[in-house]
């Protein structure tokens, strides 16, 4: 029986890149919120600096995700791989898209909101 190698740097890399992605998603530019900025404020400068410092997170997270599925055939067949990916990626994406859309636009008429949801989902304009 072969012993599987543990790459601890991959675990640390996943933790660091996940944290960086969360920081990037929470730090926002005040201009995106509709706040008029006449001169650079401390908040604006802090947002820019944090965005620069943690910008490594998205590409590292993307590469980390790809590295984790490189040798999936050693663990299971392709059909099982796609079933697992569908259950872990597609279904949560659809469910959270529905929740987020109705959280933002749910105040409208019900049938109109459903039509708008389907149109936005198919065109890729959904939040």
N, C-alpha and C positions, 0 to 999 in steps of 0.2 A: 504494500500500500504506500503510495507516494504522499508525502506531506506537502500540503499547499503552502506556497510562500506567502508571507504576510508583508505587505509593503506599508509600513507605518507612516512614511512620508505622504502616502496617498490619503490616509485618514486625516492627517494634519492639513494637507492641502485642501481637502473637501471642507473641513471646518472653516479654514481661513477664507476660502472663496465664497462659501455660503454666507458667512458674516459680511463680507464685502458687498455681496449682491443685496443683502437686506439693507445695508447702509445706503447703497445707491438708490434703492427704491424709496427710502424714507426721506432722504435729503432732496429738497426741491428748490427750484429757483423761485423767488417771490414774484417775478414777472409772469410765471406760468399760472400763478394763483390770481392774477389780475391786479396785483398790488403795484402801484406806480412807484418806481424807484428813481428819484431825481439824482441822488448821489450814492456811491457805494456805501452800504451800511455794513456793520459788523456781521449781521446775519447773512447777507449776500456774499461777503468775502469768505465766511466760514463754509457756506454751501459750496462755493467754487473749490476751495482747498480740499474739503472732504471728497468732493467728486473726483478731483485729480488723484488723491491718495488711494481711493478705493476703486479706481477705474479698472484695475487689473482683474477684479472679481468675475466679471462676465465671461471673458475669454477663457480664464482658468477653469471656471465652473463648467463651461461648455466642453473643454478638453477633458476634464475629469469625468464627465458623464460619458463621453465617448470611450475613454480608456476602460471604464468599468464594464463595457459590453464587448470589448475586443474579442475575447475568446469564450463567447457564450456557448459555442458548440461543445465545449468540454463539460458544460454543466447540464444542458438540455438541448433538444432538437429545435429546429427553426420554427415549427408550428407553435410549440410551447413558448418560445421567445416572443413571437408576435402576439400571442394571447396575453402574456404577462405585460408587454408594453402597452397594449390596448387598454387593459384594465388599470394600469398605473398612470397613463398619460392622457389618453383620449377621453375616457369617462370622467375623470376629475376636471379636465378642461371644459367639457360641456356643462357639467354640473355647476362649476364656479362661474362660468360665463352666464348661465341662466340666473344664478343668485345675484351676481354683480349687476347685470343688466336691469333686473326688476327692482333691485335696491336703488338704482339711480333713476330709472324711468318708470317705476311702478305706479306713479301717481296719476298717470294718464288713463284713458279709457282702456279697459281690459283687452278687447279685440284689437284695437289700434296698437296697443303695446306689443301684443303677440306678433302682429304683422311686421312691426318695426324691428322686433327681435330677430325674426327669421331673415328679413332683408339684411340687417346689420351683420348677422352671423355668417350668411353666405357671401357677403361682400368683404368680409374681414374688417369691418369697421366697429367691431364690438370691443368693449372694455374688458 
